Each structure stands twice: as structure tokens, then as C-alpha cells.
Amino acid sequence: MIEELEAVGAHFKSLRDPIDTSTPQGKFALRVLGAATELERALIREHTKAGLRAAKARGRVRRQVSGLTRMKSCAS
């Protein structure tokens, strides 16, 4: 999205954070934040998969209960 702004001559400037893509420091800060966010998402994905594998190894199978089934069980 930032690249699209720059392609038409516009820049991004955060009102809260010291990020201004018209400066080299701002571009760097934005890229570092993006890389940290990407790393965090990847770690969450890895930990979720590891947890699912561990649960499967213990014999626990992940089953989603539909809303209708939940409503029927509550009504009983």
C-alpha cells in the first residue's frame, strides 16, 4: 500500500509514531515494523500448528461444534 502511494508521489506520515516515508529513517522504521509483524504472525502460525500436532498425538481431535448443535444441547 505504501508503495502505491509513493508511485503517485504521495507519502505516509503517522500522527502517533515517528514514521514519515518521505525520509530514509521513516522508510526504515516502517520496514522494521513490517518485518517484526511478519515474524510475529509466522511464530503464531508455528505455535498453533505445534499445539494441534501435540493434541493429535495425545488423541484429542479438533472438532468444531456448529451453532445449531450447541443450541440443541442447551435446550435439552
Rosetta constraint file for C-alpha pairs under 8 A:
AtomPair CA 1 CA 5 HARMONIC 6.53 0.50
AtomPair CA 2 CA 6 HARMONIC 6.28 0.50
AtomPair CA 2 CA 11 HARMONIC 7.42 0.50
AtomPair CA 2 CA 12 HARMONIC 6.90 0.50
AtomPair CA 3 CA 7 HARMONIC 6.05 0.50
AtomPair CA 4 CA 8 HARMONIC 6.80 0.50
AtomPair CA 5 CA 9 HARMONIC 6.46 0.50
AtomPair CA 5 CA 10 HARMONIC 4.94 0.50
AtomPair CA 5 CA 11 HARMONIC 6.05 0.50
AtomPair CA 5 CA 12 HARMONIC 7.56 0.50
AtomPair CA 6 CA 10 HARMONIC 4.98 0.50
AtomPair CA 6 CA 11 HARMONIC 5.72 0.50
AtomPair CA 11 CA 20 HARMONIC 7.25 0.50
AtomPair CA 11 CA 21 HARMONIC 5.55 0.50
AtomPair CA 11 CA 22 HARMONIC 5.72 0.50
AtomPair CA 12 CA 19 HARMONIC 7.67 0.50
AtomPair CA 12 CA 20 HARMONIC 5.75 0.50
AtomPair CA 12 CA 21 HARMONIC 5.34 0.50
AtomPair CA 12 CA 22 HARMONIC 7.34 0.50
AtomPair CA 13 CA 18 HARMONIC 7.99 0.50
AtomPair CA 13 CA 19 HARMONIC 5.70 0.50
AtomPair CA 13 CA 20 HARMONIC 4.24 0.50
AtomPair CA 13 CA 21 HARMONIC 6.41 0.50
AtomPair CA 13 CA 22 HARMONIC 8.00 0.50
AtomPair CA 14 CA 18 HARMONIC 6.59 0.50
AtomPair CA 14 CA 19 HARMONIC 5.38 0.50
AtomPair CA 14 CA 20 HARMONIC 6.43 0.50
AtomPair CA 18 CA 26 HARMONIC 7.03 0.50
AtomPair CA 19 CA 25 HARMONIC 7.77 0.50
AtomPair CA 19 CA 26 HARMONIC 4.51 0.50
AtomPair CA 19 CA 27 HARMONIC 7.33 0.50
AtomPair CA 19 CA 29 HARMONIC 6.48 0.50
AtomPair CA 19 CA 30 HARMONIC 6.60 0.50
AtomPair CA 20 CA 25 HARMONIC 7.73 0.50
AtomPair CA 20 CA 26 HARMONIC 4.47 0.50
AtomPair CA 20 CA 27 HARMONIC 6.90 0.50
AtomPair CA 21 CA 25 HARMONIC 7.78 0.50
AtomPair CA 21 CA 26 HARMONIC 4.77 0.50
AtomPair CA 21 CA 27 HARMONIC 4.73 0.50
AtomPair CA 21 CA 30 HARMONIC 7.70 0.50
AtomPair CA 22 CA 26 HARMONIC 6.92 0.50
AtomPair CA 22 CA 27 HARMONIC 7.33 0.50
AtomPair CA 23 CA 27 HARMONIC 6.35 0.50
AtomPair CA 24 CA 28 HARMONIC 6.14 0.50
AtomPair CA 25 CA 29 HARMONIC 6.10 0.50
AtomPair CA 26 CA 30 HARMONIC 6.16 0.50
AtomPair CA 27 CA 31 HARMONIC 6.24 0.50
AtomPair CA 28 CA 32 HARMONIC 6.16 0.50
AtomPair CA 29 CA 33 HARMONIC 6.19 0.50
AtomPair CA 30 CA 34 HARMONIC 6.12 0.50
AtomPair CA 31 CA 35 HARMONIC 6.09 0.50
AtomPair CA 32 CA 36 HARMONIC 6.17 0.50
AtomPair CA 33 CA 37 HARMONIC 6.16 0.50
AtomPair CA 34 CA 38 HARMONIC 6.14 0.50
AtomPair CA 35 CA 39 HARMONIC 6.16 0.50
AtomPair CA 36 CA 40 HARMONIC 6.19 0.50
AtomPair CA 37 CA 41 HARMONIC 6.27 0.50
AtomPair CA 38 CA 42 HARMONIC 6.24 0.50
AtomPair CA 39 CA 43 HARMONIC 6.17 0.50
AtomPair CA 40 CA 44 HARMONIC 6.22 0.50
AtomPair CA 41 CA 45 HARMONIC 6.20 0.50
AtomPair CA 42 CA 46 HARMONIC 6.19 0.50
AtomPair CA 43 CA 47 HARMONIC 6.06 0.50
AtomPair CA 44 CA 48 HARMONIC 6.03 0.50
AtomPair CA 45 CA 49 HARMONIC 6.23 0.50
AtomPair CA 46 CA 50 HARMONIC 6.11 0.50
AtomPair CA 47 CA 51 HARMONIC 6.06 0.50
AtomPair CA 48 CA 52 HARMONIC 6.23 0.50
AtomPair CA 49 CA 53 HARMONIC 6.16 0.50
AtomPair CA 50 CA 54 HARMONIC 6.12 0.50
AtomPair CA 51 CA 55 HARMONIC 6.13 0.50
AtomPair CA 52 CA 56 HARMONIC 6.12 0.50
AtomPair CA 52 CA 62 HARMONIC 7.90 0.50
AtomPair CA 53 CA 57 HARMONIC 6.16 0.50
AtomPair CA 54 CA 58 HARMONIC 6.34 0.50
AtomPair CA 55 CA 59 HARMONIC 6.37 0.50
AtomPair CA 55 CA 60 HARMONIC 5.15 0.50
AtomPair CA 55 CA 61 HARMONIC 7.02 0.50
AtomPair CA 56 CA 60 HARMONIC 5.12 0.50
AtomPair CA 56 CA 61 HARMONIC 5.76 0.50
AtomPair CA 56 CA 62 HARMONIC 7.98 0.50
AtomPair CA 65 CA 69 HARMONIC 6.43 0.50
AtomPair CA 65 CA 70 HARMONIC 6.72 0.50
AtomPair CA 66 CA 70 HARMONIC 6.43 0.50
AtomPair CA 67 CA 71 HARMONIC 6.20 0.50
AtomPair CA 68 CA 72 HARMONIC 6.21 0.50
AtomPair CA 69 CA 73 HARMONIC 6.24 0.50
AtomPair CA 70 CA 74 HARMONIC 6.22 0.50
AtomPair CA 71 CA 75 HARMONIC 6.18 0.50
AtomPair CA 72 CA 76 HARMONIC 6.42 0.50
